[in-house]
Amino acid sequence: MSRLLEPVVVALASLTAVATSLWLDLATTDAERATATTEAATSTALPGLLLAVASVVVLAARPGDTVGRLLGVVAVAWTLDGALYGWVAYSLAHDLPGTDFAFWFVARVGAFLLSGLVALLLLYPTGTLVPGRARRAAWAVLGAAVALPVMLLLAPDSVVFAAGEPVGSTELVRVPWSDATAEAMLRGGQVLTLGSIVGALALVWVRHRSAAAPERTQLRWLLWAGIICVLMVAAGATISVGGLVTTILLDLAVAALAVSVTIGLLRPGLGDVDALVAWTLTTAAIAAAVVAVDVLFLAAGTALLGDRLDERGATVVVLVLAVVVYGPLRTWLGGLVRRLLLGRRADRYGAVTGLAARLETTGTIDEQLPALAGAVAETFKVGHVRVEVVTPGGGLLSASHGRAPAEVQEIDIAYQGERVGRLALPVQGFRSMLSHRDQGLLVDLVRQAAVAIRARLLATELQESRERLVLGREDDRRRIRRDLHDGLGPALGGVALRLQAAGNAVDTDPERARELVGLARTEVSDALDDVRRLVHDLRPPALDDLGLEAAVRQQADRVRSEVDVTVSAVGTTGLPAAVEVAAYRIVAEALTNVVKHAGAERVDVRLEAGASGLDVTVADDGRGIGADVTAGVGLLSLRERAEELGGRCEVVCPDTGGTTVHAVLPYGRGTAPERSTP
């Protein structure tokens, strides 16, 4: 029950005051209101009822909320002000008591409603003043907000009512000062209180800059309400009419404030507030431009036509001009203002095709990334864009457009579930408020460009890999040629000469012949060792003699004196020769790195053949690889051996410690390991 006490009190008090205002309006004639110099009371109380609805909703959802309570106080005071405003005319006409108090409240206390709205700006959405050094400024703004109401309480009737008050004296206290001093103080209070609105809005901006993302969204709802209020005031000043139109504009402004505060406090993520703010600002700018064109068009038509045409002719000319000139002009002007404020984000097709054309005219990666950053900045009309693209090797390429602000928002760019880059945009400024549609366009733009850039990187890396393969192949050929020409060839030539000499000496000097044959046998044995070395470099014999699993176990035995190694293998028989060699070399290089650098106690080697490729994993419990360590020849050779087969090799350091080498070696089209049948 206590949970509903506050919203029930606010609702009953506000409804009672509004109902009283309505009854007083119906019971009071226009002549009686004219005598009391008042207007309809219901229109005065209605904005308070809108604020009361917001207060009731907020307090029902969040009992004891400071902002909700402040809304309730302002709402009740506003509706009470309206009821007392109606009572002034009714009581004067029927000579009833309470007229003096009602007139005093309306004339002297009603200005506190403006102070309440300033307090609402300062306390929203947390219910506390802005933290940090700006808190003193917030207290100063609150003091300025009550300057006018306090001066109204203290000023004499002769200053407050220049034409004289319609009832008795409303002076609460008599201050011994002259009318000139009181008037100066009253004017100073007006300046301070009106200036407090500007100060409160400035502090809202300060809070917005330092707020976290959820609170920033709440503040943007208040920003939208502030824009609506400014637009309603500007519209009222432009139209220059009073009465019903002014009342409607005021009600719209208060309704926007009540709705925005309620949504911001309870469900800030209900709608796309960034898109709403951008649309409101854009629409307001377009409306202002169109009104200016309307005025110029009307003035030009009046100046050109004057009284020279009759009414029918003038109507025809105006219609023709409106169709031929005015309609296209308004459309063009609206599009121009929208492009100046928000860029080309509304033209999705044009933005995508423009980016594609720009990328086609740029060649290298160093040119494409700046082109992408410039295209995003131009499309969304923002002052700074930074684009980062992850290279296939894990590196990062980046380019920036414009001067970097103090705070940026980062958006990840993903392709097929993998992050391929990141985009940074300014946080501040309404152009940086991206609607869901804008975010979709932005991601599409950058993902398209990032994929194209990454494809270029892959193509460049592929070309470099091919060049390395060709160079490596030629180096191997040169080495084999040198070994054959300089080593095996002369050795076999020497053997032939010794055998020839032994044949010549076999009859005359048998002992010498046997010695020469023995030397030839030794040289042949050395030549066979060279042949075995050459063959081993081409393909390890253990793979043919023992198979992949046994050959890997042999490599593990070689390092077991330094580290404990376990080997597990599944389905590794009948693999393609290139896959076996790559797996064998990767395991050998990884084990060598563990012994040299890891300081590990245990290493797990796992080989698992699947339907399309062989998974090779070498995981140790060593010290891992530091973030500042540059990849050496060994790590690069691991990646290159996997990439030669169209696979991949990753070297990572998990959070649990150690280093894990994981390679995926595909079998290629139409190839799969042989499976033995029982």
C-alpha positions in Angstrom: 0.0 0.0 0.0 2.9 2.4 0.9 4.3 1.7 -2.6 1.2 3.4 -4.2 0.8 6.2 -1.7 2.8 8.8 -3.5 1.4 8.2 -7.0 -2.1 8.1 -5.6 -1.6 11.4 -3.8 -0.2 13.1 -6.9 -3.0 11.7 -9.1 -5.8 12.8 -6.7 -4.4 16.2 -6.1 -3.8 17.0 -9.7 -7.1 15.6 -10.9 -8.9 17.5 -8.2 -7.2 20.8 -9.2 -7.8 20.3 -12.9 -11.5 19.4 -12.3 -11.8 22.5 -10.1 -10.3 24.6 -12.9 -12.7 23.2 -15.4 -15.7 23.8 -13.1 -14.6 27.4 -12.5 -14.2 28.0 -16.2 -17.7 26.8 -16.8 -19.1 28.8 -13.9 -17.3 32.1 -14.9 -18.4 34.3 -17.8 -16.1 36.0 -20.2 -17.1 39.3 -18.8 -16.2 38.3 -15.3 -12.8 37.0 -16.5 -12.2 40.3 -18.3 -13.0 42.2 -15.2 -10.4 40.2 -13.3 -8.0 40.4 -16.2 -7.7 36.6 -16.3 -8.1 33.8 -18.9 -9.4 30.2 -18.9 -7.9 28.3 -15.9 -8.1 24.8 -17.5 -5.5 25.7 -20.2 -3.2 26.9 -17.4 -3.6 23.7 -15.3 -3.5 21.2 -18.2 0.4 21.1 -18.5 0.5 20.2 -14.8 -1.8 17.3 -15.5 0.6 16.0 -18.2 3.5 16.2 -15.7 1.3 14.4 -13.1 0.8 11.5 -15.4 4.5 11.2 -15.9 5.1 11.4 -12.1 2.5 8.7 -11.4 4.0 6.3 -13.9 7.5 6.9 -12.7 6.6 6.6 -8.9 4.5 3.5 -9.6 7.5 1.8 -11.3 10.2 3.3 -9.0 8.8 4.2 -5.6 10.7 7.0 -3.9 12.5 8.1 -7.1 13.8 11.7 -6.6 13.0 12.8 -10.2 9.5 11.2 -10.0 8.8 13.1 -6.7 10.0 16.3 -8.2 7.7 15.8 -11.1 4.9 15.2 -8.7 5.6 18.4 -6.7 5.8 20.5 -9.9 2.6 18.9 -11.3 0.6 19.5 -8.2 1.8 23.1 -7.9 1.1 23.7 -11.6 -2.5 22.4 -11.4 -3.1 24.2 -8.1 -1.9 27.4 -9.8 -4.4 26.9 -12.5 -7.3 26.2 -10.1 -6.4 29.4 -8.0 -6.1 31.3 -11.2 -9.7 30.4 -12.0 -10.8 31.2 -8.4 -9.6 34.8 -8.8 -12.2 35.7 -11.4 -15.0 33.5 -9.8 -14.5 34.8 -6.3 -14.3 38.4 -7.4 -17.5 38.1 -9.4 -19.4 36.4 -6.4 -17.6 38.3 -3.6 -16.2 35.1 -2.0 -13.3 34.8 0.4 -9.9 33.5 -0.6 -9.4 36.0 -3.5 -6.4 37.7 -1.9 -4.6 34.3 -1.3 -5.4 33.0 -4.8 -4.1 36.2 -6.4 -1.0 36.2 -4.2 -0.2 32.6 -5.0 -0.7 33.1 -8.8 1.3 36.4 -8.9 4.0 35.7 -6.4 4.5 31.9 -6.1 3.7 30.7 -9.6 7.3 31.6 -10.8 8.6 28.7 -8.6 7.3 26.4 -11.3 10.1 27.5 -13.6 12.5 26.8 -10.8 11.1 23.3 -10.5 11.8 22.7 -14.2 15.4 23.9 -13.8 15.8 21.5 -10.8 14.4 18.7 -13.0 17.1 19.4 -15.6 19.8 19.3 -13.0 18.6 16.1 -11.2 17.6 14.0 -14.2 18.2 11.0 -14.5 20.0 10.0 -11.3 18.2 12.2 -8.8 21.6 13.8 -7.8 23.5 16.8 -9.0 26.2 16.4 -11.6 29.3 14.9 -9.8 32.8 16.4 -9.7 33.8 20.0 -10.0 30.6 20.9 -11.8 28.6 20.3 -8.6 29.3 23.8 -7.4 28.1 25.2 -10.6 24.9 23.2 -10.2 24.3 24.7 -6.8 24.9 28.2 -8.3 22.4 27.4 -11.1 19.8 26.3 -8.5 20.3 29.6 -6.6 19.8 31.6 -9.8 16.7 29.6 -10.6 14.9 30.8 -7.4 16.1 34.5 -7.8 13.0 35.6 -9.6 10.5 33.9 -7.3 12.2 35.3 -4.3 12.3 38.8 -5.7 8.6 38.4 -6.5 7.9 37.5 -2.9 9.8 40.5 -1.6 8.9 43.2 -4.2 6.2 45.7 -3.4 2.9 45.7 -5.3 3.7 49.0 -7.0 6.6 47.3 -8.8 5.0 43.9 -9.5 1.7 45.4 -10.7 2.4 48.5 -12.7 -1.3 49.0 -13.4 -2.3 48.3 -9.9 -3.5 45.0 -8.4 -7.2 44.1 -8.8 -7.5 42.9 -5.2 -5.9 43.8 -1.9 -2.3 44.0 -1.1 -0.3 40.8 -1.9 2.9 41.9 -0.1 4.0 39.1 2.2 6.6 41.3 3.9 7.5 44.9 3.5 11.2 45.5 2.7 12.4 49.0 3.3 13.7 49.8 -0.2 12.6 52.1 -2.9 10.6 51.2 -5.9 13.6 51.8 -8.1 15.8 49.5 -6.1 13.0 46.8 -6.0 12.5 47.1 -9.8 16.2 46.7 -10.4 16.4 43.7 -8.1 13.3 42.2 -9.9 14.9 42.7 -13.3 18.1 41.1 -12.0 16.1 38.1 -10.7 14.5 37.7 -14.1 17.9 37.7 -15.8 19.3 35.2 -13.3 16.3 32.8 -13.4 16.1 32.8 -17.2 19.9 32.4 -17.4 19.6 29.4 -15.0 17.9 27.5 -17.9 20.9 28.0 -20.1 23.2 27.0 -17.2 21.1 23.9 -16.5 21.3 22.9 -20.2 25.0 23.4 -20.1 25.3 21.1 -17.1 23.2 18.5 -18.8 25.8 18.6 -21.6 28.6 18.2 -19.1 26.8 15.2 -17.5 26.3 13.8 -21.0 30.0 14.0 -21.8 31.1 12.1 -18.7 28.2 9.7 -18.4 28.3 6.0 -19.2 26.4 4.6 -22.3 23.1 3.8 -20.5 22.9 7.2 -18.8 23.9 8.9 -22.0 20.9 7.4 -23.7 18.6 8.7 -20.9 20.1 12.2 -21.3 19.4 12.0 -25.1 15.7 11.6 -24.4 15.9 14.8 -22.4 17.8 16.4 -25.2 15.0 15.5 -27.6 12.4 17.1 -25.2 14.6 20.2 -25.0 14.7 20.5 -28.8 10.9 20.2 -29.0 10.5 22.9 -26.3 12.8 25.2 -28.3 10.9 24.5 -31.5 7.6 25.2 -29.9 8.8 28.5 -28.5 10.3 29.5 -31.9 7.0 28.5 -33.6 5.0 30.6 -31.2 7.3 33.6 -31.7 7.1 33.1 -35.5 3.4 32.8 -35.7 2.9 35.7 -33.3 -0.6 34.6 -32.1 -2.0 34.0 -28.7 -4.9 32.2 -27.2 -5.5 28.6 -28.3 -2.5 28.3 -30.6 0.0 29.3 -27.8 -1.7 27.0 -25.4 -1.4 24.1 -27.8 2.3 24.8 -28.4 2.9 24.9 -24.6 1.0 21.7 -24.1 3.0 20.0 -26.8 6.3 21.1 -25.2 5.3 19.9 -21.8 3.9 16.7 -23.2 7.2 16.1 -24.9 9.1 16.7 -21.7 6.8 14.4 -19.7 7.0 11.6 -22.2 10.8 11.8 -22.7 11.5 11.9 -18.9 9.2 8.9 -18.4 10.8 6.9 -21.2 14.3 7.9 -20.2 13.8 6.8 -16.6 11.9 3.6 -17.2 12.7 2.3 -20.6 15.5 4.3 -22.3 16.0 1.6 -24.9 12.3 1.6 -26.0 13.1 3.4 -29.3 15.9 4.7 -31.3 16.4 8.0 -29.6 19.5 8.9 -31.7 17.5 8.6 -34.8 14.7 10.6 -33.2 17.0 13.5 -32.3 18.6 13.5 -35.7 15.3 13.4 -37.4 13.9 16.2 -35.2 16.9 18.5 -35.8 16.8 17.8 -39.6 13.1 18.3 -39.8 13.3 21.6 -37.9 16.1 22.8 -40.2 14.1 21.9 -43.3 11.0 23.5 -41.9 12.9 26.7 -41.2 14.4 26.7 -44.7 11.0 26.0 -46.3 9.3 28.8 -44.3 12.0 31.2 -45.5 11.3 30.1 -49.1 7.6 30.5 -48.5 8.1 34.0 -47.4 10.4 34.9 -50.2 8.1 33.3 -52.7 5.1 35.1 -51.4 6.9 38.5 -51.3 8.2 38.0 -54.9 4.8 37.0 -56.2 3.2 40.0 -54.6 5.9 42.3 -56.0 5.7 40.9 -59.5 2.0 40.6 -59.8 0.7 43.4 -57.7 -2.7 44.7 -59.0 -2.0 44.1 -62.7 -3.8 40.8 -62.8 -7.4 40.0 -61.8 -8.0 37.4 -59.1 -8.5 34.5 -61.6 -5.3 35.3 -63.5 -3.3 35.7 -60.4 -4.6 32.4 -59.1 -3.5 30.6 -62.4 -0.1 32.2 -62.3 0.5 31.3 -58.7 -0.6 27.7 -59.4 1.7 27.4 -62.4 4.6 28.8 -60.5 3.9 26.5 -57.5 3.9 23.4 -59.7 6.9 24.3 -61.9 9.1 26.1 -59.5 8.0 25.9 -55.9 7.5 22.2 -55.5 10.9 21.1 -57.0 12.6 24.0 -55.0 11.2 22.8 -51.7 12.2 19.2 -52.5 15.7 20.2 -53.5 16.1 22.4 -50.5 14.9 19.7 -48.1 17.4 17.3 -49.6 20.2 19.9 -49.4 19.6 20.6 -45.7 19.4 16.9 -44.9 22.8 16.3 -46.7 24.4 19.2 -44.9 23.3 18.0 -41.5 23.5 14.2 -41.8 25.4 13.5 -45.0 24.3 10.8 -47.5 23.2 8.3 -44.9 19.7 8.3 -46.3 20.9 7.3 -49.8 22.0 3.8 -49.1 22.5 2.8 -52.7 24.4 5.9 -53.5 26.7 5.5 -50.5 27.5 1.9 -51.4 28.1 2.6 -55.1 30.2 5.7 -54.2 32.4 3.6 -52.0 32.8 0.9 -54.6 33.8 3.5 -57.2 36.3 5.0 -54.9 37.9 1.7 -54.0 38.1 0.8 -57.7 40.2 3.9 -58.4 42.7 3.2 -55.6 45.3 0.6 -56.0 47.3 -0.3 -53.0 46.2 -1.0 -49.4 47.8 2.2 -48.3 45.4 4.1 -50.6 42.3 2.0 -49.9 42.1 2.4 -46.2 42.3 6.2 -46.2 39.7 6.1 -49.0 37.4 4.0 -46.9 37.8 6.4 -43.9 37.1 9.4 -46.1 34.0 7.7 -47.6 32.5 7.0 -44.2 33.2 10.5 -42.9 31.6 12.0 -46.0 28.6 9.6 -45.9 27.8 10.3 -42.2 29.1 13.9 -42.1 31.4 13.2 -39.1 34.6 14.9 -38.4 36.7 11.9 -37.5 36.8 8.3 -38.7 39.4 5.6 -37.9 39.4 2.3 -39.7 41.3 -0.8 -38.6 41.6 -4.0 -40.6 43.1 -7.2 -39.2 45.6 -8.8 -41.6 45.7 -12.6 -42.1 48.8 -12.8 -40.1 47.2 -11.2 -37.0 48.6 -7.7 -37.6 46.6 -4.5 -37.8 46.4 -1.9 -40.6 44.7 1.4 -39.8 43.9 4.8 -41.4 42.3 7.9 -40.0 40.3 10.8 -41.5 40.1 14.1 -39.6 41.3 15.1 -36.2 40.7 12.6 -33.4 38.3 13.8 -30.6 38.8 13.2 -26.9 36.3 10.3 -26.9 35.4 7.8 -29.6 33.0 4.9 -29.9 34.3 1.7 -31.5 32.2 -0.7 -33.6 33.5 -4.2 -34.5 33.3 -5.3 -38.1 32.6 -9.0 -38.6 32.5 -11.2 -41.6 31.2 -14.8 -41.5 31.4 -14.7 -37.7 35.0 -13.5 -37.6 36.2 -10.1 -36.6 37.9 -8.5 -39.6 38.3 -4.9 -38.3 37.1 -2.1 -36.2 35.7 1.4 -36.8 36.0 4.4 -34.5 33.6 7.4 -34.6 33.2 10.4 -32.3 30.9 10.1 -29.3 29.8 13.7 -29.1 27.6 15.5 -31.7 24.2 14.7 -33.0 25.8 13.5 -36.3 27.4 10.7 -34.3 24.0 9.5 -33.1 23.5 6.5 -35.3 20.1 5.0 -35.7 19.7 1.2 -36.2 19.3 1.9 -39.9 22.5 4.0 -39.9 24.4 1.4 -38.0 23.3 -1.2 -40.6 24.5 1.0 -43.4 27.7 1.7 -41.7 28.5 -1.9 -41.0 27.6 -2.8 -44.7 29.9 -0.1 -46.0 32.8 -1.0 -43.9 32.3 -4.7 -44.1 32.2 -4.5 -47.9 35.4 -2.4 -48.0 37.1 -4.5 -45.3 36.4 -7.7 -47.1 37.7 -6.2 -50.3 40.8 -4.9 -48.6 41.4 -8.2 -46.8 41.0 -10.0 -50.1 43.7 -7.7 -51.5 45.9 -8.6 -48.5 45.3 -12.3 -49.0 46.1 -12.0 -52.7 49.3 -10.1 -51.9 50.2 -12.6 -49.3 49.4 -15.5 -51.7 51.7 -13.9 -54.3 54.4 -13.5 -51.7 53.9 -17.1 -50.6 54.2 -18.3 -54.2 57.4 -16.3 -54.6 58.8 -17.8 -51.5 57.8 -21.3 -52.7 59.5 -20.7 -56.1 62.6 -19.2 -54.4 62.7 -22.1 -51.9 62.3 -24.6 -54.7 65.1 -23.0 -56.7 67.2 -22.9 -53.6 66.6 -26.6 -53.0 67.5 -27.4 -56.6 70.6 -25.3 -56.4 71.6 -27.0 -53.1 70.9 -30.5 -54.5 72.8 -29.6 -57.7 75.7 -28.3 -55.7 75.7 -31.4 -53.4 75.6 -33.7 -56.5 78.2 -31.6 -58.4 80.6 -30.8 -55.6 80.1 -33.8 -53.4 78.6 -36.9 -54.8 80.0 -36.4 -58.4 83.6 -36.1 -57.4 83.3 -38.9 -54.8 82.0 -41.3 -57.5 84.6 -40.1 -59.9 87.3 -40.8 -57.3 85.8 -44.2 -56.8 86.0 -44.9 -60.5 89.6 -43.8 -60.7 90.6 -46.0 -57.7 88.9 -49.0 -59.1 90.6 -48.5 -62.4 94.0 -48.2 -60.6 93.2 -51.3 -58.6 92.4 -53.1 -61.8 95.8 -52.1 -63.3 97.6 -53.2 -60.1 95.8 -56.4 -59.5 98.4 -58.5 -61.4 101.6 -56.6 -60.5 100.8 -55.5 -57.0 97.8 -57.4 -55.4 98.4 -55.7 -52.0 98.1 -52.2 -53.5 95.0 -53.3 -55.4 93.3 -54.5 -52.2 94.2 -51.2 -50.6 92.7 -49.2 -53.4 89.5 -51.3 -53.4 89.2 -50.6 -49.6 89.6 -46.9 -50.1 87.0 -47.1 -52.9 84.6 -49.0 -50.6 85.0 -46.2 -47.9 84.3 -43.5 -50.5 81.2 -45.4 -51.7 79.9 -45.6 -48.1 80.4 -41.9 -47.7 78.6 -41.2 -50.9 75.7 -43.4 -49.8 75.5 -41.3 -46.6 75.3 -38.2 -48.7 72.5 -39.8 -50.8 70.6 -40.7 -47.6 71.0 -37.0 -46.4 69.7 -35.7 -49.7 66.8 -38.1 -49.6 66.0 -37.2 -45.9 65.9 -33.6 -46.8 63.4 -34.3 -49.6 61.2 -36.6 -47.4 62.0 -38.0 -44.0 62.6 -41.8 -44.5 60.8 -42.5 -41.2 57.5 -41.6 -42.8 57.9 -44.3 -45.4 59.5 -46.8 -43.0 57.4 -46.3 -39.9 54.3 -44.1 -40.9 53.4 -40.7 -39.6 52.4 -41.7 -36.0 55.6 -43.7 -35.4 57.7 -41.0 -37.0 56.2 -38.4 -34.7 56.8 -40.7 -31.7 60.4 -41.0 -32.8 60.7 -37.2 -32.8 59.2 -37.3 -29.3 61.7 -39.8 -28.1 64.5 -37.5 -29.3 63.5 -34.8 -26.8 62.2 -36.9 -23.9 65.5 -36.3 -22.0 64.5 -32.6 -21.9 60.7 -32.7 -21.5 57.9 -35.3 -20.9 56.1 -35.8 -24.3 52.8 -37.7 -24.9 51.6 -38.5 -28.4 48.1 -39.5 -29.5 47.0 -40.1 -33.0 43.7 -41.0 -34.6 43.2 -42.1 -38.3 46.6 -41.0 -39.5 47.1 -43.9 -41.9 46.9 -43.4 -45.7 47.3 -39.6 -45.6 48.6 -37.8 -48.7 52.4 -37.5 -48.7 52.4 -33.7 -48.6 50.2 -33.7 -45.5 52.4 -36.2 -43.8 55.5 -34.2 -44.5 53.9 -30.9 -43.3 52.6 -32.5 -40.1 56.0 -34.1 -39.4 57.9 -30.9 -39.9 55.4 -28.8 -37.9 55.7 -31.2 -34.9 59.5 -31.4 -35.2 59.8 -27.6 -35.3 57.3 -27.1 -32.4 59.1 -29.6 -30.2 62.4 -27.9 -31.0 61.0 -24.6 -29.9 59.6 -26.1 -26.7 63.0 -27.4 -25.8 64.9 -24.2 -26.7 62.5 -21.5 -25.4 59.5 -22.7 -23.4 61.0 -24.1 -20.2 58.1 -26.6 -20.1 57.8 -29.8 -18.2 55.1 -31.5 -20.3 54.1 -31.4 -24.0 51.0 -33.0 -25.5 51.1 -33.9 -29.2 47.8 -34.8 -30.9 47.1 -35.8 -34.5 43.5 -36.3 -35.5 42.4 -36.9 -39.1 38.9 -35.9 -40.0 36.8 -36.1 -43.2 38.5 -33.1 -44.8 41.8 -32.4 -43.0 44.3 -33.3 -40.4 44.4 -31.4 -37.1 47.8 -31.1 -35.5 48.1 -29.8 -31.9 51.3 -29.3 -29.9 50.5 -27.9 -26.4 53.0 -27.2 -23.6 52.8 -25.9 -20.1 55.8 -23.5 -20.4 56.2 -19.8 -20.0 54.4 -18.9 -23.2 55.3 -16.2 -25.7 55.5 -12.6 -24.6 53.3 -10.0 -26.3 56.5 -8.0 -27.3 58.2 -11.1 -28.9 58.5 -10.8 -32.7 57.8 -14.0 -34.6 61.0 -15.7 -35.7 61.9 -17.9 -38.6 60.6 -21.0 -36.8 57.1 -19.7 -36.2 56.9 -18.3 -39.7 57.9 -21.6 -41.2 55.0 -23.3 -39.2 52.5 -21.0 -40.9 54.0 -21.3 -44.3 54.0 -25.1 -44.2 50.3 -25.1 -43.4 49.5 -22.4 -45.9 51.3 -24.2 -48.7 48.5 -26.8 -48.5 45.7 -24.2 -48.2 45.5 -24.7 -44.4 46.3 -22.6 -41.4 48.5 -22.6 -38.4 47.9 -20.6 -35.2 50.3 -20.1 -32.3 48.4 -18.9 -29.2 49.1 -18.6 -25.5 45.9 -19.6 -23.6 44.9 -18.0 -20.2 45.8 -21.2 -18.5 49.5 -20.8 -19.5 51.9 -22.4 -21.9 51.8 -22.2 -25.7 49.6 -24.1 -28.2 50.4 -24.7 -31.8 47.4 -25.7 -33.8 47.5 -26.5 -37.5 44.8 -27.6 -39.9 46.1 -29.4 -43.0 43.3 -30.0 -45.6 43.6 -33.1 -47.8 42.5 -31.3 -51.0 39.7 -32.0 -53.4 38.6 -35.6 -53.6 41.3 -36.8 -51.1 40.6 -38.5 -47.8 42.6 -40.8 -45.6 42.3 -44.5 -46.1 40.3 -46.4 -43.5 41.2 -49.9 -42.6 38.2 -52.3 -42.5 38.0 -55.0 -39.8 
